[in-house]
Amino acid sequence: MIEVLLGAASAVAVTLLTSLRILREYERGVVFRLGRITPPRGPGLIFLIPFGFERMNKVPLRIVAMDIPPQDVITRDNVSIKVNAVVYFRVSDPVKATVVIQDYLFATSQLAQTTLRSVVGQAEMDQLLAEREHFNDITRRIIDEGTDPWGIEVTAVEIKDIDLPQEMRRAMAKQAEAERERRSKVIAAQGELQASQALAEAAKVLQREPVAIQLRYLQTVAEIATENNSTTLFPIPIDLFRPFLEKLTGAGQSAEQSQPAAAERPALLQPGGNEPSAPARQRERARVKPAKSET
């Protein structure tokens, strides 16, 4: 009799021990009692009614990072690209994640793929490249609304990579190169403008102080002499020769004024000979006769 009692006691102890469950902090237990759902349990030590009266499913509450495989998408401007992303979600209601949906991981993955294709297909390629955060937010909101009845909360969606065709990459590279060349030309033109303004200001200062040009000339000569050159070039400013040029110009003008005009001289000779013409001789006689009569 004692052996029977000891056997029964050991069987009860083993049954009780096997009915104990330990749940971690990030786990919750969804218990079915004779097929009916009960409030979730955990974390810590929980007890289940043995002999199959209660059965438990463990549901983790940690955030899951799910990779969305590359999706072939045609954008609104008819560009074929491949897009892949990452979805971050967690179970907010263990009962719904167990009862409402069969496999919430697979269902969330499929919904994320279809939503990503739909959102990217409605955008243009330039918008997708420039406003990636905007499309991430739109995709997250749509997936979160779809998984809310399942007890799933989507925390973030990140588009990882956008694979463009080689032809489109070359076209974008040419566009970027042309844009950079345009910027370089504009910057060079602005530099020339600023340099010309600075040179104009320097010229005004040198014009007010004539000795400054001599000092600048000596500085230039000193800079040239520091280099190991066999030939030294001495730049000579034109201002040094200005007094001489002014004197030469004044002498030339005075010589031109002293010479009589050729048009004022009387033309007494004929173009082809040395003797004066007949009308000229008559005019000379008319001027000489009155002078003789007076005497």
C-alpha positions in Angstrom: 0.0 0.0 0.0 2.8 2.4 0.8 4.5 1.6 -2.5 1.2 2.5 -4.3 0.9 5.8 -2.4 4.6 6.6 -3.1 4.1 5.9 -6.8 0.9 8.0 -7.0 2.7 10.9 -5.1 5.6 10.7 -7.4 3.3 10.8 -10.5 1.5 13.8 -9.1 4.7 15.6 -8.4 6.0 14.9 -11.9 2.7 16.1 -13.4 2.9 19.3 -11.4 6.4 19.9 -12.3 5.7 19.4 -16.0 2.8 21.8 -15.7 5.1 24.7 -14.7 6.3 27.1 -17.4 8.8 30.0 -17.3 8.3 32.9 -19.6 11.0 35.5 -20.3 10.4 39.2 -19.9 9.9 39.7 -23.7 7.5 36.7 -24.0 3.8 36.3 -23.4 1.8 33.1 -23.1 -1.5 32.7 -25.0 -3.3 29.9 -23.2 -6.2 27.8 -24.6 -8.3 26.1 -22.0 -10.3 23.3 -23.6 -10.0 25.2 -26.9 -11.1 28.6 -25.5 -8.8 31.6 -25.2 -7.8 33.0 -21.9 -6.0 36.2 -21.0 -2.3 36.2 -21.8 0.1 35.2 -19.1 3.6 36.1 -18.2 6.3 36.9 -17.8 7.7 34.7 -15.0 6.5 31.3 -13.6 3.0 30.2 -14.7 1.1 27.0 -14.1 -0.9 25.1 -16.7 -3.6 22.6 -15.9 -2.2 19.2 -16.8 -3.5 16.4 -18.9 -4.1 18.6 -21.9 -6.7 20.9 -20.3 -4.6 23.9 -21.1 -2.2 24.5 -23.9 0.0 27.5 -24.4 1.6 29.3 -27.3 4.6 31.6 -26.7 4.5 34.9 -28.5 7.7 37.2 -28.5 7.2 40.9 -28.1 10.6 42.1 -29.3 10.9 44.2 -32.5 11.5 42.0 -35.6 13.6 43.3 -38.5 12.3 41.7 -41.6 14.1 42.1 -44.9 12.0 42.7 -48.0 13.5 41.0 -51.1 14.2 43.2 -54.2 11.1 44.1 -56.0 10.9 44.8 -59.8 9.0 48.1 -60.0 8.1 50.4 -62.9 7.9 54.0 -61.8 5.4 56.6 -63.0 7.9 57.9 -65.5 8.4 54.4 -67.0 11.8 53.6 -65.4 12.4 49.9 -64.4 14.1 49.7 -61.1 14.7 47.2 -58.3 13.9 48.3 -54.7 14.5 46.5 -51.4 13.6 47.6 -47.9 13.6 46.6 -44.2 10.4 46.5 -42.1 10.6 46.9 -38.3 7.6 45.7 -36.4 6.5 44.2 -33.1 3.5 42.3 -31.6 1.4 44.6 -29.7 -1.5 42.2 -28.9 -0.4 38.5 -28.5 -4.0 37.3 -28.6 -4.8 38.8 -32.0 -1.5 37.8 -33.4 -2.3 34.2 -32.4 -6.1 34.0 -33.1 -6.7 36.4 -36.0 -3.8 35.6 -38.2 -2.2 32.2 -38.9 1.4 33.3 -39.4 1.9 37.0 -38.7 5.5 36.9 -39.9 4.6 35.6 -43.4 1.6 37.8 -43.7 3.5 40.9 -42.7 6.2 40.1 -45.2 3.7 39.7 -48.1 1.9 42.9 -47.2 5.1 44.8 -47.0 6.2 43.6 -50.5 2.9 44.5 -52.2 2.8 47.9 -50.4 6.3 48.7 -51.4 5.6 48.0 -55.1 2.4 50.1 -55.0 4.0 53.1 -53.4 7.2 53.1 -55.5 5.1 52.6 -58.7 3.2 55.8 -58.0 6.3 57.9 -57.7 8.8 59.3 -60.2 12.4 58.3 -60.1 13.7 61.7 -59.2 11.2 62.0 -56.4 12.1 58.6 -55.1 15.8 59.4 -55.0 15.3 62.9 -53.4 12.4 62.2 -51.0 13.2 58.8 -49.7 12.1 59.6 -46.2 8.7 60.7 -47.4 8.1 57.4 -49.2 9.4 55.5 -46.1 6.7 57.2 -44.0 3.9 56.5 -46.5 4.9 52.9 -46.7 5.1 52.5 -42.9 1.6 54.1 -42.4 0.0 51.8 -45.0 1.5 48.7 -43.6 0.7 49.7 -40.1 -3.0 50.2 -41.0 -3.1 46.8 -42.7 -1.5 44.9 -39.8 -3.4 46.7 -37.0 -6.2 44.1 -36.9 -3.6 41.4 -36.5 -2.1 43.0 -33.3 1.1 44.0 -35.2 2.6 47.5 -34.8 5.0 48.6 -37.5 7.6 51.0 -36.1 9.6 51.9 -39.2 10.2 51.1 -42.9 13.5 51.9 -44.5 14.2 51.7 -48.3 17.7 50.3 -48.4 18.8 50.3 -52.0 17.4 51.4 -55.4 19.0 49.5 -58.3 19.0 51.6 -61.5 19.7 50.3 -65.0 23.1 51.0 -66.5 21.7 53.4 -69.1 20.0 55.4 -66.5 23.2 55.6 -64.4 25.2 56.9 -67.3 22.6 59.5 -68.1 22.5 60.6 -64.5 26.3 60.8 -64.4 26.3 63.0 -67.5 23.7 65.2 -66.0 25.7 65.5 -62.8 28.9 66.2 -64.7 27.2 69.0 -66.7 25.8 70.5 -63.6 29.2 70.5 -61.9 30.8 72.1 -65.0 28.2 74.8 -65.0 29.0 75.5 -61.3 32.7 75.7 -62.0 32.2 78.2 -64.9 30.0 80.3 -62.7 32.5 80.3 -59.9 35.3 81.1 -62.2 33.4 84.0 -63.7 32.6 85.3 -60.2 36.3 85.0 -59.3 37.3 87.0 -62.4 34.7 89.7 -61.5 36.1 90.0 -57.9 39.7 90.0 -59.2 38.9 92.8 -61.7 37.2 94.9 -58.9 40.2 94.4 -56.7 42.6 95.4 -59.5 40.6 98.5 -60.2 40.8 99.5 -56.5 44.5 98.8 -56.5 45.0 100.9 -59.7 43.2 103.8 -58.1 45.5 103.7 -55.0 48.6 103.5 -57.3 47.3 106.4 -59.3 47.0 108.6 -56.2 50.6 107.8 -55.1 53.0 107.6 -58.1 55.8 106.3 -55.8 53.8 103.2 -55.1 54.3 101.9 -58.7 58.1 102.2 -58.2 57.9 100.2 -55.0 55.7 97.6 -56.7 58.3 97.4 -59.5 61.1 96.8 -57.0 59.1 94.1 -55.3 58.5 92.4 -58.7 62.2 92.5 -59.5 63.1 91.1 -56.0 60.6 88.2 -56.6 62.1 87.4 -60.0 65.7 87.5 -58.6 65.0 84.9 -55.9 64.6 82.2 -58.5 67.6 80.4 -60.1 67.2 81.7 -63.6 69.9 82.4 -66.1 67.8 85.2 -67.7 66.1 87.9 -65.8 63.3 90.0 -67.3 62.9 93.5 -66.0 59.4 94.8 -66.6 59.5 98.6 -67.4 56.2 100.5 -66.9 55.0 102.8 -69.6 54.7 105.6 -67.0 58.4 106.0 -67.0 58.5 107.1 -70.6 55.4 109.4 -70.4 57.4 112.7 -69.9 59.6 111.9 -73.0 56.5 111.1 -75.0 54.8 114.3 -74.0 57.9 116.3 -75.0 58.1 114.6 -78.4 54.4 115.2 -79.0 54.7 118.9 -78.1 57.7 119.4 -80.5 55.8 117.8 -83.3 52.8 120.0 -82.9 54.9 123.2 -82.8 56.7 122.2 -86.1 53.3 121.6 -87.8 52.0 125.1 -86.7 55.2 126.9 -88.1 54.9 125.5 -91.6 52.6 127.7 -94.0 49.7 126.1 -95.6 50.2 125.0 -99.2 46.8 126.3 -100.2 47.7 130.0 -99.3 50.7 130.3 -101.8 49.9 131.9 -105.2 50.1 129.6 -108.1 52.1 131.7 -110.7 53.6 128.8 -112.6 51.8 126.5 -114.9 51.7 122.9 -113.9 53.8 121.8 -116.9 56.4 124.6 -117.2 58.7 127.2 -115.5 57.2 130.4 -117.2 54.2 132.1 -115.8 51.0 132.1 -117.7 49.6 135.0 -119.7 46.8 136.0 -117.3 49.4 136.0 -114.5 51.7 138.4 -116.5 48.8 140.8 -117.1 48.0 140.9 -113.4 51.6 141.7 -112.6 51.7 144.6 -115.1 48.4 146.0 -113.8 49.9 146.2 -110.3 53.2 147.8 -111.5 51.7 150.6 -113.8 50.0 152.7 -111.1 53.2 152.7 -109.1 55.2 154.2 -112.1 52.6 157.0 -112.8 52.8 158.3 -109.3 56.5 158.7 -109.5 
